[in-house]
Amino acid sequence: MINRLEISITEQRLQGFADGQLVAEYRVSTALNGPGEQNGSGCTPRGLHYVRAKIGAGLPEGAVLKGRRWTGEICTPELYASAPERDWILSRILWLSGCELGKNRLGAVDTFRRYIYLHGTPDAEPMGVPLSHGCVRMRNTDIIQLFEQLAVGCQVLIRE
């Protein structure tokens, strides 16, 4: 079971560790606006976090989530093409909460209140390139696999 994630903004990479051993590695896409903690910045928050909630267990791959609820849609190339500007949240959500008071927890820097997730994204969107609105985007197959390998409470370190 994975008990720690490390996300490198510079490398656009997520690594999963079980008892200190690297057991998973994925390409990701963090914020187009770069790193930052301020509410409304569209940046990916740095520092120590934990997975506060897991959402989407059992949903089909490509399930479209809005407001953390399944819309009943499955993202297809045609649906994606019909709304390319949409901030697609697909398949699963790992909702993060900050651990560092004043840095990523409470006030104008609260990761949880900023709705910062690890989540799936359409296959047409590239990995390894910062393009998100603050979240950490992953391939749908990757987020589903990761979702199954960790529990609520898993530590997440986001660094540059």
DSSP file with accessible surface (Angstrom, degrees, kcal/mol):
  #  RESIDUE AA STRUCTURE BP1 BP2  ACC     N-H-->O    O-->H-N    N-H-->O    O-->H-N    TCO  KAPPA ALPHA  PHI   PSI    X-CA   Y-CA   Z-CA
    1    1 A M              0   0  151      0, 0.0     2,-0.3     0, 0.0    18,-0.2   0.000 360.0 360.0 360.0 130.6    0.0    0.0    0.0
    2    2 A I  E     +a  150   0A   3    147,-2.9   149,-0.6   144,-0.1    16,-0.3  -0.533 360.0 171.8 -72.0 130.5    1.4    3.4   -1.0
    3    3 A N  E     +     0   0A  69     14,-2.5   152,-1.5    -2,-0.3     2,-0.3   0.396  62.4  38.4-121.2   1.1    1.8    5.7    2.1
    4    4 A R  E     -aB 155  17A  66     13,-1.4    13,-3.1   150,-0.2     2,-0.4  -0.957  57.7-166.6-153.7 133.4    3.6    8.6    0.6
    5    5 A L  E     -aB 156  16A   0    150,-2.7   152,-2.8    -2,-0.3     2,-0.4  -0.937   4.3-164.1-114.4 143.5    3.5   10.5   -2.7
    6    6 A E  E     -aB 157  15A  42      9,-2.5     9,-2.9    -2,-0.4     2,-0.5  -0.998   5.2-166.8-126.6 126.9    6.1   13.0   -3.9
    7    7 A I  E     -aB 158  14A   0    150,-3.1   152,-2.9    -2,-0.4     2,-0.6  -0.965   5.9-157.6-116.6 124.2    5.2   15.3   -6.8
    8    8 A S  E  >> -aB 159  13A   1      5,-2.8     5,-1.6    -2,-0.5     4,-1.0  -0.902   5.2-168.5-102.1 116.1    7.9   17.3   -8.5
    9    9 A I  T  45S+     0   0   15    150,-3.1     3,-0.2    -2,-0.6    21,-0.2   0.914  90.2  50.6 -67.2 -42.4    6.6   20.4  -10.3
   10   10 A T  T  45S+     0   0  106    149,-0.3    -1,-0.2     1,-0.2   150,-0.1   0.918 119.9  34.4 -61.5 -44.4    9.9   20.9  -12.1
   11   11 A E  T  45S-     0   0   82    149,-0.3    -1,-0.2     2,-0.1    -2,-0.2   0.523  98.9-133.9 -89.6  -9.0   10.0   17.3  -13.4
   12   12 A Q  T  <5 +     0   0    6     -4,-1.0    16,-2.1    -3,-0.2     2,-0.4   0.938  62.4 132.5  52.0  51.9    6.2   16.9  -13.8
   13   13 A R  E   < -BC   8  27A  59     -5,-1.6    -5,-2.8    14,-0.2     2,-0.4  -0.987  47.3-156.8-138.3 142.2    6.5   13.6  -12.1
   14   14 A L  E     -BC   7  26A   0     12,-2.9    12,-2.7    -2,-0.4     2,-0.4  -0.976  12.4-168.5-116.7 132.7    4.7   11.8   -9.3
   15   15 A Q  E     -BC   6  25A  24     -9,-2.9    -9,-2.5    -2,-0.4     2,-0.4  -0.971   7.4-152.2-121.5 138.6    6.4    9.0   -7.3
   16   16 A G  E     -BC   5  24A   0      8,-2.9     7,-3.1    -2,-0.4     8,-1.5  -0.928  11.3-164.7-111.6 134.9    4.6    6.7   -4.9
   17   17 A F  E     -BC   4  22A  32    -13,-3.1   -14,-2.5    -2,-0.4   -13,-1.4  -0.941  12.5-164.6-122.2 140.0    6.4    5.1   -2.0
   18   18 A A  E >  S- C   0  21A  17      3,-2.5     3,-2.0    -2,-0.4   -16,-0.1  -0.989  85.3 -22.0-120.5 114.4    5.5    2.1    0.3
   19   19 A D  T 3  S-     0   0  139     -2,-0.5    -1,-0.1     1,-0.3     3,-0.1   0.879 129.4 -49.3  50.7  43.9    7.6    2.0    3.4
   20   20 A G  T 3  S+     0   0   60      1,-0.2     2,-0.5   -16,-0.0    -1,-0.3   0.333 114.0 116.4  84.2  -7.4   10.3    4.1    1.8
   21   21 A Q  E <  S-C   18   0A 137     -3,-2.0    -3,-2.5     1,-0.0     2,-0.4  -0.824  70.4-119.4 -98.8 131.9   10.5    2.0   -1.4
   22   22 A L  E     +C   17   0A  80     -2,-0.5    -5,-0.2    -5,-0.2     3,-0.1  -0.535  44.3 158.5 -67.1 121.4    9.6    3.5   -4.8
   23   23 A V  E     +     0   0A  75     -7,-3.1     2,-0.3    -2,-0.4    -6,-0.2   0.475  58.3  27.8-123.9  -9.6    6.7    1.4   -6.1
   24   24 A A  E     -C   16   0A  12     -8,-1.5    -8,-2.9     2,-0.0     2,-0.3  -0.992  53.4-177.6-154.3 146.3    5.0    3.7   -8.6
   25   25 A E  E     +C   15   0A  96     -2,-0.3     2,-0.3   -10,-0.2   -10,-0.2  -0.978   9.7 173.7-148.6 134.4    6.0    6.6  -10.9
   26   26 A Y  E     -C   14   0A  18    -12,-2.7   -12,-2.9    -2,-0.3     2,-0.3  -0.989  32.3-119.2-139.5 149.2    3.8    8.7  -13.3
   27   27 A R  E     -C   13   0A 131     -2,-0.3   112,-0.4   -14,-0.2     2,-0.3  -0.631  42.0-179.3 -79.0 144.1    4.0   11.7  -15.6
   28   28 A V        -     0   0    0    -16,-2.1   100,-2.4    -2,-0.3     2,-0.4  -0.822  27.8-128.8-135.8 176.2    1.7   14.5  -14.5
   29   29 A S  B     -D  137   0A   1    108,-1.7   108,-3.0    -2,-0.3     2,-0.1  -0.970  27.3-177.3-132.7 115.8    0.6   18.0  -15.4
   30   30 A T        -     0   0    1     -2,-0.4   102,-2.4   106,-0.2   101,-1.5  -0.210  45.2 -37.9 -98.0-164.7    0.7   20.7  -12.7
   31   31 A A  B >   -j  132   0B   0    103,-0.3     3,-1.7   100,-0.2   102,-0.2  -0.282  34.9-144.8 -68.5 135.1   -0.4   24.3  -13.0
   32   32 A L  T 3  S+     0   0  115    100,-2.3    -1,-0.1     1,-0.3   101,-0.1   0.853 105.7  56.8 -56.9 -34.8    0.2   26.5  -16.1
   33   33 A N  T 3  S-     0   0  104      9,-0.8    -1,-0.3    99,-0.5    10,-0.1   0.409 110.2-130.4 -81.6   1.5    0.7   29.3  -13.6
   34   34 A G    <   -     0   0   18     -3,-1.7    10,-2.0     8,-0.2    -1,-0.3  -0.307  49.5 -18.8  84.6-164.7    3.5   27.4  -11.8
   35   35 A P  B    S+k   44   0C  40      0, 0.0     2,-0.2     0, 0.0     8,-0.0  -0.489  75.0 123.5 -81.1 149.2    3.8   26.9   -8.0
   36   36 A G        -     0   0   10      8,-2.2     7,-0.0    -2,-0.2    -3,-0.0  -0.789  46.0-143.9 165.7 155.0    2.0   29.0   -5.5
   37   37 A E        +     0   0   27     -2,-0.2     3,-0.1     8,-0.1    -1,-0.1   0.564  56.1 119.0-110.8 -12.8   -0.4   28.8   -2.6
   38   38 A Q  S >  S-     0   0  106      1,-0.1     3,-1.9     2,-0.1     5,-0.4  -0.318  70.4-108.2 -67.3 134.8   -2.6   31.9   -2.8
   39   39 A N  T 3  S+     0   0  107     69,-2.9    -1,-0.1     1,-0.3    -2,-0.1  -0.341 105.5  18.6 -56.7 134.7   -6.3   31.4   -3.3
   40   40 A G  T 3  S+     0   0   75      3,-0.1    -1,-0.3    -3,-0.1    -2,-0.1   0.435  92.6 111.7  82.6   0.4   -7.3   32.3   -6.8
   41   41 A S  S <  S-     0   0   32     -3,-1.9    -2,-0.1     2,-0.1     3,-0.1   0.720  74.2-136.0 -78.5 -23.4   -3.8   32.1   -8.2
   42   42 A G        +     0   0   18     -4,-0.3    -9,-0.8     1,-0.3     2,-0.2   0.723  61.6 132.6  70.6  20.6   -4.4   29.0  -10.3
   43   43 A C        -     0   0   16     -5,-0.4    -1,-0.3   -10,-0.1    -2,-0.1  -0.661  65.0-109.6-103.3 158.3   -1.0   27.7   -9.0
   44   44 A T  B     -k   35   0C   0    -10,-2.0    -8,-2.2    -2,-0.2     2,-0.2  -0.774  39.1-124.5 -86.3 124.4   -0.1   24.3   -7.6
   45   45 A P        -     0   0    0      0, 0.0     2,-0.2     0, 0.0    -8,-0.1  -0.451  22.7-145.2 -74.3 140.4    0.5   24.5   -3.9
   46   46 A R        +     0   0   66     57,-0.2   113,-0.2    -2,-0.2     2,-0.2  -0.489  49.7  47.8 -95.7 170.2    3.8   23.3   -2.5
   47   47 A G  E    S-E  158   0A   4    111,-3.1   111,-2.5    -2,-0.2     2,-0.4  -0.468  92.6 -23.2 101.1-170.0    4.6   21.6    0.8
   48   48 A L  E     +E  157   0A  47    109,-0.2    51,-2.3    -2,-0.2    52,-0.5  -0.658  63.7 158.2 -86.7 130.3    3.3   18.7    2.8
   49   49 A H  E     -EF 156  98A   0    107,-2.8   107,-2.8    -2,-0.4     2,-0.3  -0.785  24.9-143.1-132.4 178.0   -0.3   17.7    2.3
   50   50 A Y  E     -EF 155  97A  66     47,-2.1    47,-2.1   105,-0.3     2,-0.8  -0.975  31.1 -99.7-144.0 157.8   -2.4   14.6    2.8
   51   51 A V  E     + F   0  96A   0    103,-2.1   102,-3.0    -2,-0.3    45,-0.2  -0.698  39.3 177.2 -76.6 112.5   -5.2   12.9    0.9
   52   52 A R  E     +     0   0A 108     43,-2.9     2,-0.3    -2,-0.8    -1,-0.2   0.760  63.5  12.6 -89.9 -28.5   -8.3   14.0    2.8
   53   53 A A  E     - F   0  95A  26     42,-1.3    42,-2.6    98,-0.1     2,-0.5  -0.995  56.0-150.7-151.2 145.3  -10.9   12.4    0.5
   54   54 A K  E     - F   0  94A  64     -2,-0.3     2,-0.4    40,-0.2    40,-0.2  -0.983  24.4-175.2-114.2 125.8  -11.1    9.8   -2.2
   55   55 A I  E     + F   0  93A  38     38,-2.8    38,-2.7    -2,-0.5    14,-0.1  -0.976  53.2  35.3-128.1 134.0  -13.9   10.3   -4.7
   56   56 A G    >   +     0   0   13     -2,-0.4     3,-2.4     1,-0.2    -1,-0.1   0.494  60.7 170.9 110.4   9.0  -15.1    8.2   -7.6
   57   57 A A  T 3  S+     0   0   74      1,-0.3    -1,-0.2    -3,-0.2    35,-0.0  -0.227  74.0  10.8 -53.1 131.2  -14.5    4.6   -6.5
   58   58 A G  T 3  S+     0   0   72      1,-0.3    -1,-0.3     0, 0.0     3,-0.1   0.342  92.5 134.7  83.7  -7.2  -16.1    2.2   -9.0
   59   59 A L    <   -     0   0   31     -3,-2.4    -1,-0.3    32,-0.3     3,-0.1  -0.401  62.9 -99.5 -71.7 153.2  -16.9    4.8  -11.7
   60   60 A P    >   -     0   0   57      0, 0.0     3,-2.0     0, 0.0    31,-0.2  -0.334  47.6 -86.4 -68.8 154.5  -16.0    3.9  -15.2
   61   61 A E  T 3  S+     0   0   99      1,-0.3    80,-0.1    -3,-0.1    79,-0.0  -0.376 118.0  24.0 -58.6 133.1  -12.8    5.2  -16.8
   62   62 A G  T 3  S+     0   0    6      1,-0.3    13,-3.0    12,-0.1    -1,-0.3   0.477  81.7 160.7  87.4   2.9  -13.4    8.7  -18.2
   63   63 A A  E <   -L   74   0D   0     -3,-2.0    28,-2.2    11,-0.2     2,-0.5  -0.360  40.1-126.4 -57.7 132.2  -16.4    9.4  -16.0
   64   64 A V  E     -G   90   0A   1      9,-2.3     7,-2.7    26,-0.2     2,-0.4  -0.737  25.3-163.0 -87.9 125.5  -16.9   13.2  -15.9
   65   65 A L  E     +L   70   0D   8     24,-3.2    24,-0.5    -2,-0.5     2,-0.4  -0.900  12.7 175.0-111.1 135.0  -17.0   14.7  -12.4
   66   66 A K  E >  S-L   69   0D 151      3,-2.8     3,-1.3    -2,-0.4    22,-0.0  -0.988  77.5  -0.1-137.8 128.7  -18.4   18.2  -11.6
   67   67 A G  T 3  S-     0   0   46     -2,-0.4    -1,-0.1     1,-0.2     3,-0.1   0.859 130.8 -63.4  59.8  31.5  -18.6   19.4   -8.1
   68   68 A R  T 3  S+     0   0   68      1,-0.2     2,-0.4   -13,-0.1    -1,-0.2   0.669 117.4 107.9  66.0  19.7  -17.2   16.1   -7.0
   69   69 A R  E <  S-L   66   0D 186     -3,-1.3    -3,-2.8   -14,-0.1     2,-0.3  -0.969  77.4-107.8-126.5 144.8  -20.2   14.2   -8.5
   70   70 A W  E     -L   65   0D 112     -2,-0.4    -5,-0.2    -5,-0.2    20,-0.0  -0.521  19.5-156.4 -70.9 130.0  -20.5   12.1  -11.6
   71   71 A T  E     -     0   0D  59     -7,-2.7    -1,-0.1    -2,-0.3    -6,-0.1   0.571  43.0-110.6 -80.0 -11.2  -22.5   13.9  -14.3
   72   72 A G  E    S+     0   0D  52     -8,-0.4     2,-0.2     1,-0.4    -7,-0.1   0.249  83.1 119.2  94.0  -9.0  -23.4   10.6  -15.9
   73   73 A E  E     -     0   0D  64     -9,-0.3    -9,-2.3     6,-0.0     2,-0.4  -0.557  53.6-150.5 -88.2 154.6  -21.1   11.5  -18.9
   74   74 A I  E     -L   63   0D  69    -11,-0.2     2,-0.5    -2,-0.2   -11,-0.2  -0.991  29.2-116.7-119.2 129.9  -18.1    9.6  -20.1
   75   75 A C        +     0   0   23    -13,-3.0   -12,-0.0    -2,-0.4     3,-0.0  -0.557  41.8 172.7 -72.0 118.9  -15.4   11.7  -21.8
   76   76 A T     >  -     0   0   55     -2,-0.5     4,-2.9     1,-0.1     5,-0.3  -0.775  49.1-103.0-114.9 164.9  -15.0   10.7  -25.4
   77   77 A P  H  > S+     0   0  103      0, 0.0     4,-2.4     0, 0.0     5,-0.1   0.894 124.6  51.2 -56.1 -34.8  -13.0   12.4  -28.1
   78   78 A E  H  > S+     0   0  139      2,-0.2     4,-1.4     1,-0.2    -3,-0.1   0.917 110.9  45.9 -69.6 -43.8  -16.2   13.9  -29.5
   79   79 A L  H  > S+     0   0   37      2,-0.2     4,-0.7     1,-0.2     3,-0.2   0.928 113.7  49.9 -64.5 -43.6  -17.3   15.2  -26.1
   80   80 A Y  H >< S+     0   0   49     -4,-2.9     3,-1.3     1,-0.2    -2,-0.2   0.931 109.4  51.2 -59.7 -45.9  -13.9   16.6  -25.4
   81   81 A A  H 3< S+     0   0   71     -4,-2.4    -1,-0.2     1,-0.3    -2,-0.2   0.802 103.2  60.4 -63.4 -28.1  -13.8   18.3  -28.8
   82   82 A S  H 3< S+     0   0   87     -4,-1.4    -1,-0.3     1,-0.2    -2,-0.2   0.684 122.4  19.5 -75.1 -17.0  -17.2   19.9  -28.1
   83   83 A A    X<  +     0   0   15     -3,-1.3     3,-1.6    -4,-0.7    -1,-0.2  -0.385  67.4 160.2-149.3  64.4  -15.9   21.8  -25.1
   84   84 A P  T 3  S+     0   0   75      0, 0.0     4,-0.1     0, 0.0    -3,-0.1   0.757  75.8  59.2 -64.9 -20.6  -12.0   22.0  -25.2
   85   85 A E  T 3  S+     0   0  151      2,-0.1    -5,-0.0    -5,-0.0    -2,-0.0   0.608  80.8 111.4 -83.0 -10.2  -12.0   25.0  -22.7
   86   86 A R  S <  S-     0   0   65     -3,-1.6     2,-1.3    -6,-0.2    -3,-0.1  -0.325  75.9-123.6 -64.6 140.5  -13.7   22.9  -20.0
   87   87 A D        -     0   0   62      2,-0.0     2,-0.3    34,-0.0    -1,-0.1  -0.722  36.4-149.3 -85.6  91.9  -11.6   22.0  -17.0
   88   88 A W        -     0   0    1     -2,-1.3     2,-0.5    -4,-0.1   -22,-0.1  -0.468  20.5-175.8 -73.6 125.3  -12.0   18.3  -17.3
   89   89 A I        +     0   0   28    -24,-0.5   -24,-3.2    -2,-0.3     2,-0.3  -0.974  22.2 179.2-120.1 112.0  -12.0   16.3  -14.0
   90   90 A L  E     -GH  64 120A   1     30,-2.1     2,-2.5    -2,-0.5    30,-1.9  -0.837  39.6 -14.4-123.7 153.2  -12.3   12.6  -14.9
   91   91 A S  E    S+     0   0A   0    -28,-2.2     2,-0.3    -2,-0.3   -32,-0.3  -0.297 114.3   9.3  69.0 -61.5  -12.4    9.1  -13.4
   92   92 A R  E     -     0   0A  13     -2,-2.5    28,-1.0   -29,-0.1     2,-0.4  -0.990  56.9-149.0-149.1 155.4  -11.2    9.7   -9.8
   93   93 A I  E     -FH  55 119A   1    -38,-2.7   -38,-2.8    -2,-0.3     2,-0.6  -0.998   4.6-169.5-128.6 131.2  -10.4   12.5   -7.4
   94   94 A L  E     -FH  54 118A   0     24,-2.5    24,-2.1    -2,-0.4     2,-0.5  -0.970  23.9-152.7-111.9 106.0   -7.8   12.5   -4.6
   95   95 A W  E     -FH  53 117A  28    -42,-2.6   -43,-2.9    -2,-0.6   -42,-1.3  -0.729  10.6-146.0 -89.1 123.5   -8.7   15.7   -2.7
   96   96 A L  E     -F   51   0A   0     20,-2.5     2,-0.4    -2,-0.5    20,-0.4  -0.605  13.9-167.0 -94.0 150.8   -5.7   17.2   -0.9
   97   97 A S  E     -F   50   0A   1    -47,-2.1   -47,-2.1    -2,-0.2     8,-0.1  -0.995  25.8-118.7-131.7 136.7   -5.5   19.1    2.4
   98   98 A G  E     -F   49   0A   0      6,-0.6   -49,-0.3    -2,-0.4     8,-0.1  -0.369  15.1-164.8 -73.7 155.0   -2.5   21.1    3.5
   99   99 A C        +     0   0   58    -51,-2.3     2,-0.8     1,-0.1   -50,-0.2   0.482  65.8  85.5-112.1 -10.2   -0.5   20.3    6.7
  100  100 A E  S >>>S-     0   0   66    -52,-0.5     4,-2.6     6,-0.0     3,-2.2  -0.844  76.9-132.1-109.1 103.2    1.5   23.5    7.1
  101  101 A L  B 345S+m  105   0E 129     -2,-0.8     5,-0.2     1,-0.3    -2,-0.1  -0.243  91.2   6.1 -53.0 125.9   -0.3   26.3    8.9
  102  102 A G  T 345S+     0   0   60      3,-2.2    -1,-0.3     1,-0.1     4,-0.1   0.230 126.7  65.3  83.6 -14.3    0.0   29.6    7.0
  103  103 A K  T <45S-     0   0   87     -3,-2.2    -2,-0.2     2,-0.1   -57,-0.2   0.813 131.0 -17.0-103.0 -48.7    1.7   27.9    4.0
  104  104 A N  T  <5S+     0   0    0     -4,-2.6     7,-2.3     1,-0.1    -6,-0.6   0.189 121.2  77.4-143.5  15.1   -1.0   25.6    2.6
  105  105 A R  B   <S-m  101   0E  93     -5,-1.1    -3,-2.2     5,-0.2     5,-0.2  -0.998  88.8  -8.7-136.1 130.1   -3.5   25.3    5.5
  106  106 A L  S >  S+     0   0   71     -2,-0.4     3,-1.4     1,-0.2    -1,-0.1   0.277 101.4  32.7  71.5 163.3   -6.1   27.8    6.6
  107  107 A G  G >  S-     0   0   55      1,-0.2     3,-1.1     2,-0.2    -1,-0.2  -0.163 123.9 -20.6  60.2-145.8   -6.7   31.4    5.5
  108  108 A A  G 3  S+     0   0   51      1,-0.2   -69,-2.9    -3,-0.1    -1,-0.2   0.333 138.0  53.8 -81.4   7.6   -5.9   32.5    1.9
  109  109 A V  G <   +     0   0   20     -3,-1.4     2,-0.6   -71,-0.2    -1,-0.2   0.171  69.7 139.0-124.8  18.8   -3.6   29.6    1.3
  110  110 A D    <>  -     0   0    9     -3,-1.1     4,-1.3     1,-0.2    -5,-0.2  -0.519  36.5-162.5 -77.8 110.8   -5.8   26.6    2.2
  111  111 A T  T  4>S+     0   0    0     -7,-2.3     5,-1.5    -2,-0.6     3,-0.3   0.889  89.1  51.8 -57.8 -44.1   -5.3   23.8   -0.3
  112  112 A F  T >45S+     0   0   39     -8,-0.3     3,-1.7     1,-0.2    -1,-0.2   0.944 110.4  47.2 -61.8 -46.4   -8.5   22.0    0.7
  113  113 A R  T 345S+     0   0  150      1,-0.3    -1,-0.2     2,-0.1    -2,-0.2   0.703 106.7  59.5 -69.4 -18.9  -10.7   25.1    0.3
  114  114 A R  T 3<5S-     0   0   27     -4,-1.3    -1,-0.3    -3,-0.3    -2,-0.2   0.465 110.6-125.7 -83.2  -4.4   -8.9   25.7   -3.1
  115  115 A Y  T < 5 +     0   0  116     -3,-1.7     2,-0.6    -4,-0.3    -3,-0.2   0.944  40.6 179.2  57.7  52.4  -10.2   22.3   -4.2
  116  116 A I      < +     0   0    4     -5,-1.5   -20,-2.5   -20,-0.4     2,-0.3  -0.777   8.9 170.0 -89.2 122.3   -6.8   21.0   -5.2
  117  117 A Y  E     -H   95   0A  11     -2,-0.6    19,-2.8   -22,-0.2     2,-0.5  -0.856  42.7-130.6-124.4 161.5   -7.0   17.5   -6.5
  118  118 A L  E     +Hi  94 136A   0    -24,-2.1   -24,-2.5    -2,-0.3     2,-0.3  -0.962  54.6 154.2 -99.5 128.5   -5.1   14.8   -8.2
  119  119 A H  E     -Hi  93 137A   0     17,-2.1    19,-2.3    -2,-0.5   -26,-0.2  -0.983  44.5 -91.5-154.0 164.2   -7.5   13.7  -11.0
  120  120 A G  E     -Hi  90 138A   0    -30,-1.9   -30,-2.1   -28,-1.0    19,-0.2  -0.355  36.2-168.1 -76.2 160.0   -7.8   12.2  -14.4
  121  121 A T  E     - i   0 139A   0     17,-1.3    19,-0.5   -32,-0.2   -32,-0.1  -0.946  35.1 -74.5-144.5 159.5   -7.8   14.3  -17.6
  122  122 A P    >   -     0   0    5      0, 0.0     3,-1.9     0, 0.0   -46,-0.0  -0.253  38.8-122.9 -58.6 146.8   -8.6   13.6  -21.3
  123  123 A D  T 3  S+     0   0  104      1,-0.3     4,-0.1    16,-0.0    16,-0.0   0.746 108.8  68.4 -62.3 -22.7   -6.1   11.6  -23.2
  124  124 A A  T 3  S+     0   0   72      2,-0.1    -1,-0.3   -47,-0.0     0, 0.0   0.692  84.1  85.0 -70.6 -18.6   -5.8   14.5  -25.7
  125  125 A E  S <  S-     0   0   15     -3,-1.9    -4,-0.1     1,-0.1     2,-0.0  -0.721  85.9-118.5 -88.0 133.8   -4.1   16.6  -23.0
  126  126 A P        -     0   0   59      0, 0.0     3,-0.3     0, 0.0     2,-0.3  -0.326  16.4-141.5 -73.8 150.5   -0.4   16.2  -22.7
  127  127 A M  S    S+     0   0   31      1,-0.2   -98,-0.2    -4,-0.1    11,-0.1  -0.735  83.6  40.2-100.1 156.9    1.4   14.9  -19.6
  128  128 A G  S    S+     0   0   17   -100,-2.4   -99,-0.2    -2,-0.3    -1,-0.2   0.507  96.6  96.4  84.0   4.1    4.8   16.4  -18.6
  129  129 A V  S    S-     0   0   64     -3,-0.3     2,-0.5  -101,-0.1    -1,-0.2  -0.993  80.7-119.3-128.4 126.5    3.6   19.9  -19.5
  130  130 A P        +     0   0   52      0, 0.0   -99,-0.2     0, 0.0  -101,-0.1  -0.527  60.5 131.4 -68.1 114.7    2.2   22.3  -16.9
  131  131 A L        +     0   0   61   -101,-1.5  -100,-0.2    -2,-0.5  -101,-0.0   0.408  33.0 107.6-141.0  -6.4   -1.4   23.1  -18.1
  132  132 A S  B    S-j   31   0B   2   -102,-2.4  -100,-2.3     3,-0.2   -99,-0.5  -0.121  73.0-118.7 -77.8 176.3   -3.7   22.7  -15.1
  133  133 A H  S    S-     0   0  110   -102,-0.2   -91,-0.1  -101,-0.1   -90,-0.1   0.118  87.2 -56.1 -96.1  16.4   -5.6   25.4  -13.1
  134  134 A G  S    S+     0   0    0      1,-0.5  -103,-0.3   -93,-0.1   -98,-0.1  -0.012 112.0 101.7 134.5 -29.7   -3.7   24.3   -9.9
  135  135 A C  S    S-     0   0   14   -105,-0.1     2,-0.6   -91,-0.1    -1,-0.5  -0.153  76.4-108.7 -74.2 177.2   -4.5   20.6   -9.6
  136  136 A V  E     - i   0 118A   0    -19,-2.8   -17,-2.1  -106,-0.1     2,-0.3  -0.951  35.8-154.5-110.3 111.3   -2.3   17.7  -10.6
  137  137 A R  E     +Di  29 119A  13   -108,-3.0  -108,-1.7    -2,-0.6     2,-0.3  -0.670  15.7 177.6 -89.2 145.9   -3.6   16.0  -13.7
  138  138 A M  E     - i   0 120A   0    -19,-2.3   -17,-1.3    -2,-0.3  -110,-0.1  -0.934  38.6 -87.7-139.7 160.1   -3.0   12.4  -14.5
  139  139 A R  E  >  - i   0 121A  57   -112,-0.4     4,-2.6    -2,-0.3     5,-0.3  -0.404  43.7-118.3 -60.7 147.0   -3.9    9.9  -17.2
  140  140 A N  H  > S+     0   0    6    -19,-0.5     4,-2.2     1,-0.2     5,-0.2   0.908 114.2  50.3 -59.5 -43.8   -7.1    8.2  -16.4
  141  141 A T  H  > S+     0   0   75      1,-0.2     4,-2.0     2,-0.2    -1,-0.2   0.894 112.3  49.6 -62.8 -35.8   -5.6    4.7  -16.2
  142  142 A D  H  > S+     0   0   37      2,-0.2     4,-2.9     1,-0.2    -2,-0.2   0.923 110.5  46.9 -70.1 -45.4   -2.9    6.1  -13.9
  143  143 A I  H  X S+     0   0    0     -4,-2.6     4,-2.9     2,-0.2    -1,-0.2   0.896 112.6  51.1 -66.7 -35.7   -5.2    7.9  -11.4
  144  144 A I  H  X S+     0   0   34     -4,-2.2     4,-1.6    -5,-0.3    -1,-0.2   0.944 112.9  45.7 -64.7 -44.5   -7.4    4.8  -11.2
  145  145 A Q  H  X S+     0   0  100     -4,-2.0     4,-0.7    -5,-0.2    -2,-0.2   0.943 115.8  45.5 -62.9 -46.8   -4.4    2.6  -10.5
  146  146 A L  H >< S+     0   0    0     -4,-2.9     3,-1.4     1,-0.2     4,-0.5   0.918 107.3  58.9 -63.0 -43.6   -3.0    5.1   -7.9
  147  147 A F  H >< S+     0   0    5     -4,-2.9     3,-0.8     1,-0.3    -1,-0.2   0.865 105.8  49.3 -52.2 -41.8   -6.5    5.5   -6.3
  148  148 A E  H 3< S+     0   0  113     -4,-1.6    -1,-0.3     1,-0.2    -2,-0.2   0.671 107.3  56.4 -74.5 -17.0   -6.6    1.8   -5.5
  149  149 A Q  T << S+     0   0   58     -3,-1.4  -147,-2.9    -4,-0.7     2,-0.3   0.384 103.6  52.0-100.2   2.4   -3.1    1.7   -4.0
  150  150 A L  E <   -a    2   0A   0     -3,-0.8     2,-0.3    -4,-0.5  -147,-0.1  -0.947  65.2-138.5-139.1 161.3   -3.5    4.4   -1.3
  151  151 A A  E >   -     0   0A  47   -149,-0.6     3,-1.9    -2,-0.3  -100,-0.2  -0.738  40.9 -81.9-112.0 161.7   -5.8    5.2    1.6
  152  152 A V  E 3  S+     0   0A  85     -2,-0.3  -100,-0.2     1,-0.3    -1,-0.1  -0.375 118.8  42.6 -55.2 137.4   -7.2    8.5    2.9
  153  153 A G  E 3  S+     0   0A  44   -102,-3.0    -1,-0.3     1,-0.3  -101,-0.1   0.252  76.7 148.6 102.4 -11.9   -4.4   10.0    5.0
  154  154 A C  E <   -     0   0A   9     -3,-1.9  -103,-2.1  -103,-0.2    -1,-0.3  -0.304  50.9-116.2 -56.1 132.5   -1.6    9.2    2.6
  155  155 A Q  E     -aE   4  50A  83   -152,-1.5  -150,-2.7  -105,-0.2     2,-0.4  -0.497  29.0-166.6 -72.9 143.9    1.1   11.9    2.8
  156  156 A V  E     -aE   5  49A   0   -107,-2.8  -107,-2.8  -152,-0.2     2,-0.6  -0.963   4.2-167.0-135.4 115.4    1.7   14.1   -0.3
  157  157 A L  E     -aE   6  48A  42   -152,-2.8  -150,-3.1    -2,-0.4     2,-0.6  -0.911   4.4-167.2-103.4 121.6    4.8   16.2   -0.7
  158  158 A I  E     +aE   7  47A   2   -111,-2.5  -111,-3.1    -2,-0.6     2,-0.3  -0.951  18.1 165.3-110.0 121.9    4.6   18.8   -3.5
  159  159 A R  E      a    8   0A  82   -152,-2.9  -150,-3.1    -2,-0.6  -149,-0.3  -0.891 360.0 360.0-132.6 162.4    8.0   20.4   -4.3
  160  160 A E              0   0  106     -2,-0.3  -149,-0.3  -152,-0.2  -150,-0.2   0.439 360.0 360.0 -77.3 360.0    9.5   22.4   -7.1
